[in-house]
Amino acid sequence: MKCVICNSQDITRRKVEEEIRKNSDLILVPVEVLVCEGCGERYYDRRTMKTLEDIEQSIKEKRASLQKVGRVLRVS
């Protein structure tokens, strides 16, 4: 496989945290994807996309089990 952005062939499978935003909340979802080591472009397979869609839907329906991991502060 060759990266469509930088043409690098150095693409590896890695665990990353995908971000889902809901209003002012940021939800981190650990997933395994292919990542170009040259430019960081991520490639998602169908199963991973379906998982992310299902999680996003469960968040909308307030069925998701979420764990608070910190706070976000903004400089005013």
C-alpha positions, 0 to 999 in steps of 0.5 A: 500500500502507498500513501495517497498524500505523500506516496510513502510505502512506510505504513504501519498498523497502530493503536490511536485515539480517535476524537468524537466531539459532542457539544463541548465534550471530547470523547476519546475512542481507542482504535487500531488503524493504518498510519503513514509514518511519513505524513501521519495520514490515517486509513480506516477499514470498514469494521473500524468505521462501523465501530466509530459510527456505533459509538457515536450513535450510542453517545447520541442516545446516551447509552455509552459508558463513559469514564471521566479522565480529566478537565479541559481549561481555556485561557480567558 
